[in-house]
């Protein structure tokens, strides 16, 4: 997987507010927004503000951030309408379906069936 420079990275630009997004949560570490091509009625992206290419390149020092992302998912899923459960998906590398080279968690839920 080709590493992306933070200055050119789509999700870094969204986190910096250079590209608009429909945000549902943000703090010093994370930005969470609706996916522009939702695959489910609830489709959020949890994105760290700091550029990390993927779980493949995450380091032991990222453990607290990864935990924060994981623990935030259930709350935001429920608050956004996935009251009967959700999926947490993390694509890694081109072979794993990752389209943007910036670590992000997909939170998918809502009434089924999904596309």
Phi, psi and omega in degrees: 000135179281131177287145180253135175290134180306329181293333181256351185291129180305310184287329173297319180294322176295315180299325179280354180084011179284334177237129182292152175209159176267090186280144175243347180196146170200148173212195182294336185256328192227154169231135178234129183214164178287138175293139181283345175234074186297138177259002180204163179305322172249118179217096180253154173243125175261117189233126173289144177294322179283135183288121170229126184299314183190179173298333179299324182259359177297151184239167179306328178292349179270000186303314181296320178296316179297321176296318178298317179299315183294317182285337178284331185305310182299319181297312182291326176300310181295316181298337183255011171111357178268071186276350182248021180118170182200168172247145173244117186238134176230108178274139184228117178076164181302320179291340178263006177088009180287122182261333178243124183280064174208124181311132175203147177255134172267129173251114185239130179192191181104177182304139178260161011275152176263161175297000000 
